[in-house]
Amino acid sequence: MAMSRVFRPTLNVIFVATLCGLALLLAALFYLFFRGSRESLIESGKRLRDNTGAQIAARSEQFFQRAQDSVSKIARQVKQRSLTIKEPLDLEPALYAELLSNPDLYDIAFTYGKKMGSTKDGDAIIAADGRGEVDVMRASTAGVRHIDTRFTSQKGGAFVSELRQRTEEGDFLSAPFAAEAGAQRKDPTLEKTFTTAAKDDFFQRPIWSDLHPIPGAEKKFFVTIQQSIPDASGKFMGVLRASLSLDELSRIVNSGIDASGQINPHRVFLCDDQGYLVVPLTPTDTLYDVPNENKYRFLSTQLPPEIAAALKLDQLKKIDTSAGVLSVPGEFEVNGERYLVTFQALNGGWDWIVGIVAPEKTYLSGLLEARLQILKYALGVMIIILLGGILTLRIVKHDLATIVKETGRMGDFEFSASRAEPRIEDVHVVMDRLEQAKTAMRSMSKYVPVTLVRELYHMRAEPVLGSELAEISMMFSDVKDFTTLSEKLTPDDLAHALGRYLQLMTNAIQAQHGTVDKFIGDAVMTLWNAPLPVDNHAQLACQAALDCRRLLTELFASPEWKGLPPFETRFGLHKDRVMVGHFGAPDRMNYTAMGDGVNLASRLEGLNKVYGTTILVSDVIQAECHAHFMFRLIDIVAVKGKSKGLKVYELLAKSGETALPLAQIKNYEQAFELYLSRDFNGARALLEPQLSDGPSSVLAERCRHMHVNPPSREWTGIYYAQSK
């Protein structure tokens, strides 16, 4: 079953993934930082709005409190009899003094009437006569400010008014009363400011009336506080009323400066829980009567969109002073911009609410600028990291490519030294180790067949003891009289000559895909078709033997050999099924071939000494290669240790090439046939002309011996070798 391929990322993938991870990490840190900072600033903004709303509410309450203080002061004076009221106008000095001391008051008035009782609903029943009003008010004529006293009383069943008009700088009695033009007046005891305060439920308790106009007044909108006034005995005398112009309240609400004198970034408005404006925001805002509500509110034609949106929020209805819910935050969007709002209730019995609106960016502008600045720095850092990473990646990839290239060369069994100079010290160490490994491999290849190591490398296998039967071709070679030659040479000359000899032999063998199994002194053992399969390996072995003989002849005749004695080399070739594999000890083994076929190849090499030949092959080799090479049957031999004979052939040359005269080869083979037929004299007669030929000389001598000592009837012509 095929194994699934393990994913291993490249350096480019790792680099990009690392940058992406770093960017995501920075983004996450930025998000957490700015989220926390944003929430902190939003909370700070909420506290700022709460403080602003509380300040405006407090200043508004102080504004209302001044009117309440004026009414309570006069009511207390009447109750304590420090202020005696025999006639209504007795109150005029006190009312005048309070108006002067409280510039926020538009007017302060005393409406009187005799209370006769109460209805079932608690409404006061006022006597038909004895009704009237003393009203001290601010007014202006042709731009000139003055303080007037209007005295309204009953005359002949109708209400008329007299007016005392004095400048603000004039003294109290600077002008007498005079009948006021159009003096016909309504009954002042019918006004809500009187009837409400005269109820039993509100007797002697100050109460506020909602926003309302005062007919004929220069100011068009007011709020009033009124309180019923009893005499010292607790008997109802009338109602004291103070009216506040909302000019000052409007200045408080619309001020751009907070209590500390700093510029206030908020938009502030005063409204009720239904989303109606109580204080105008622009000079063009108009007072209108809210249908079915019995109250007046302001209508704005130029209402800012953020305030209009805030007035529609449900959070307004969540204000509940009775439950202690005095402040409620909210948020909304207008034209894609986010706004924050806080609603703050007024104390003192009012259902009015202060609204504070600000764009979210008001609080976050500094954070947004800081975020932009940090992002610029982060981008700069990322660019530096990117450039540095790209440079580092290029250096690392260059050095790793060197490692990959060198390991690839090693995989192809190219172990020559590398000239690469890595830039990274760690890679330099790795390359140094690779060079050491290549040196070891170059050294090992001189001891172990390279083809074997290559096969084990590609198989990813370690050698283990064991073998298998395989059909291979084998060649043994040896130098004639090497011991005698070595005694004639100095050690250096011998080492040099032997090294060059073996190098030439190895090159010629490897050129024909042979594997040099081992060197045994000057002897060489060579295999074909092991460890790697090779086609036509018997032919390759024959060609290798011929190439070695030719190249050695050229070497010995060349100046490179320096006149040293030639190394006459003999070869033995055989093809057979033998045991091939790893033999030896578990920790030290040798890859080789073993069996009778191996011994036979070695014996064939030794037989060259008997016949004076250089290349002898078995009949198996001759049978397979006779179409490609020229052979001569030499003998039928039973090698040492064997009783069965085999035909032994001499490899002469490649087909079409000339090694020996054809007549000489033909004469030898005819003589050998006569020899096998026991015609020893006939065989000698054919061989006499070519006794210089080693095999011919040997066969002629054998025929002479056989003629003198005829063999037995069982003789088959087999030559039994006595030596290896």
Protein Blocks (a to p, Z undefined) as FASTA:
>chain_A
ZZdddddddfklmmmmmmmmmmmmmmmmmmmmmmmmmmmmmmmmmmmmmmmmmmmmmmmm
mmmmmmmmmmmmmmmmmmnopaccfbfklmmmmmmmmmmmmmkbmbdcddddddfbdcfk
opacddfehpacdddddddeehiacddddddddeehiacdddddddfkbcfklpccddde
hkaccdfklpmklmmmmpmklgoiacdddddddehiablbdcddddddddfkopafbdcd
ddddfklmmmmmmpcbdfkopacfbdcddddfkopafbdfbfkbccdddehklpacdddf
kbcfklmmmmmpmklmmpcfknopabccddddeehiacdddddddehhiabdcdddddfk
lmmmmmmmmmmmmmmmmmmmmmmmmmmmmmmmmmmmmmmmmmmmmmmmmmnopabdcfbd
cfbfklmmmmmmmmmmmmmmmmmmmmpcfklmmmmmmnopacdeddddddddddddddeh
klmmmmmpcfklmmmmmmmmmmmmmmmmmmnopacfbaehjaccddehiabdcehklmmm
mmmmmmmmmmmmmmmmpmklnopacdddddddddddddeddeddfklccdddedjklmmm
mmmmmmmmmnopabdcdfklmmmmmmmpccddfbdcddehiabdcdddddfbdehiafbd
fklmmmmmmmmmmmmnopaklmmmmmmmmmmpmklmmmmmmmmmmmmmccdfklgoiacd
fbZZ
